[in-house]
Amino acid sequence: MNRNVIKEKVPSQQVEEGTEILVDFEKLKKVAACPEPVVPVVVQDVHTMEVLIIAYVNEKALRHTLETRVATFWSTSRNELWVKGLTSGDQLDIVDVFVNCEQNSLLYLVKMVGKGSCHTKHASGKTRFGCYYRKIVGSKLEFTSK
């Protein structure tokens, strides 16, 4: 496997649409530097059980999620509340919220309201179902059908 690491600012187009492996092994350092205390949240589709997104929540985002029943996160890059679907229309309605044994991560079981959950789109312009739309094959990435 090619062990590329995003060390410098790589254009998002190259990261999101490319076939080169550019795993950001520095992401958790950036999250740890976030001024808000956060925990990771796995977002899973209630019908397919496919993992759609892994994001972060702080207390405010979790409270908002539980009150509105809409998946809400804390954007560690923008330092603000991120209500999924507010601008795209691709909302994720909460079915259940689970907490792990050590209470240091969450799982949102969701129902999609819209066409997908990822902020990226297929070449056709259609929203992608989830954020895991490429797989590692040898030393490159290959796009999946979703």
C-alpha positions as CSV (number, residue, x, y, z in Angstrom):
1,M,0.0,0.0,0.0
2,N,1.2,3.5,-0.8
3,R,1.6,5.3,2.5
4,N,0.8,8.9,1.3
5,V,-0.1,11.4,4.0
6,I,-1.7,14.7,3.5
7,K,1.1,16.9,4.8
8,E,0.4,20.1,2.9
9,K,-2.8,21.6,1.7
10,V,-3.9,19.3,-1.1
11,P,-6.8,20.6,-3.2
12,S,-10.1,19.1,-2.0
13,Q,-10.9,18.0,-5.5
14,Q,-7.8,15.8,-5.5
15,V,-8.6,14.4,-2.1
16,E,-12.4,13.8,-2.7
17,E,-12.4,12.8,-6.4
18,G,-8.9,11.4,-6.9
19,T,-7.6,7.8,-7.1
20,E,-4.4,8.5,-5.2
21,I,-4.3,7.4,-1.5
22,L,-4.0,10.5,0.5
23,V,-5.1,9.5,4.0
24,D,-5.0,12.4,6.5
25,F,-3.2,10.7,9.4
26,E,-3.0,14.2,11.1
27,K,-6.8,14.5,11.5
28,L,-7.0,13.5,15.1
29,K,-4.3,16.0,16.0
30,K,-6.4,18.7,14.4
31,V,-9.5,17.4,16.3
32,A,-7.6,17.4,19.6
33,A,-6.6,21.0,18.9
34,C,-10.2,22.0,18.5
35,P,-11.3,24.4,21.3
36,E,-14.5,22.3,21.9
37,P,-14.3,18.9,23.7
38,V,-15.8,16.4,21.2
39,V,-16.4,12.7,20.7
40,P,-16.6,10.8,17.5
41,V,-20.0,9.7,16.2
42,V,-20.6,7.0,13.6
43,V,-23.7,7.6,11.4
44,Q,-25.3,4.5,10.1
45,D,-28.3,4.1,7.8
46,V,-31.2,2.3,9.5
47,H,-32.3,0.3,6.4
48,T,-29.0,-0.7,4.9
49,M,-26.8,-0.5,8.1
50,E,-24.2,1.1,5.9
51,V,-21.8,3.5,7.7
52,L,-22.5,6.9,6.1
53,I,-20.3,9.3,7.9
54,I,-17.9,9.6,10.9
55,A,-18.1,13.0,12.5
56,Y,-17.7,14.7,15.9
57,V,-20.2,16.0,18.4
58,N,-19.8,18.3,21.4
59,E,-22.5,18.6,24.1
60,K,-24.3,21.3,22.2
61,A,-24.5,19.2,19.0
62,L,-25.7,16.1,21.0
63,R,-28.3,18.2,22.8
64,H,-29.5,19.7,19.5
65,T,-29.7,16.2,17.9
66,L,-31.8,14.8,20.8
67,E,-34.1,17.8,20.8
68,T,-34.7,18.1,17.1
69,R,-34.2,14.4,16.1
70,V,-32.0,15.6,13.2
71,A,-28.3,14.5,13.0
72,T,-26.2,17.4,14.2
73,F,-22.5,17.6,14.5
74,W,-19.7,19.9,15.6
75,S,-17.6,21.1,12.7
76,T,-14.0,20.8,14.0
77,S,-12.7,22.8,11.0
78,R,-15.2,25.6,11.2
79,N,-15.8,25.5,15.0
80,E,-19.6,25.7,14.6
81,L,-22.7,23.6,14.8
82,W,-23.4,21.6,11.7
83,V,-27.0,20.6,11.2
84,K,-26.8,18.0,8.4
85,G,-29.0,18.9,5.5
86,L,-29.6,22.5,6.5
87,T,-28.2,23.8,3.3
88,S,-28.2,20.7,1.1
89,G,-31.6,19.3,2.0
90,D,-30.0,15.9,2.6
91,Q,-31.1,15.6,6.2
92,L,-30.5,12.7,8.4
93,D,-33.4,12.0,10.8
94,I,-32.5,10.3,14.0
95,V,-34.0,6.8,14.7
96,D,-31.8,6.0,17.7
97,V,-28.7,7.3,19.5
98,F,-26.4,4.7,21.1
99,V,-23.4,5.3,23.4
100,N,-20.5,2.9,23.6
101,C,-19.4,1.1,26.8
102,E,-16.8,3.7,27.8
103,Q,-19.1,6.6,26.8
104,N,-16.5,8.1,24.6
105,S,-18.2,7.6,21.2
106,L,-21.7,7.6,19.8
107,L,-23.7,5.9,17.0
108,Y,-26.5,7.7,15.3
109,L,-28.9,5.3,13.6
110,V,-30.6,7.5,10.9
111,K,-33.2,7.6,8.1
112,M,-32.1,9.6,5.1
113,V,-34.4,12.5,4.0
114,G,-32.9,13.3,0.6
115,K,-30.7,11.5,-1.9
116,G,-27.6,11.0,0.1
117,S,-25.4,11.9,3.1
118,C,-22.1,12.9,1.7
119,H,-21.2,16.5,0.8
120,T,-19.6,15.2,-2.4
121,K,-21.4,14.4,-5.6
122,H,-21.1,11.9,-8.5
123,A,-19.9,13.3,-11.8
124,S,-23.6,13.3,-12.7
125,G,-24.2,15.8,-9.9
126,K,-26.1,13.3,-7.8
127,T,-25.4,13.4,-4.0
128,R,-23.5,10.3,-2.9
129,F,-25.3,7.9,-0.6
130,G,-22.4,7.8,1.9
131,C,-18.9,9.1,2.4
132,Y,-17.3,5.7,1.8
133,Y,-17.5,5.7,-2.0
134,R,-14.0,4.5,-2.8
135,K,-12.1,1.3,-1.8
136,I,-8.3,0.6,-1.7
137,V,-7.3,-1.7,-4.5
138,G,-3.5,-2.3,-4.6
139,S,-2.0,1.2,-4.3
140,K,-4.9,3.1,-5.7
141,L,-8.5,4.0,-4.9
142,E,-11.4,2.7,-7.0
143,F,-14.9,4.2,-7.0
144,T,-17.7,2.0,-5.9
145,S,-21.2,2.0,-7.4
146,K,-22.7,4.1,-4.6
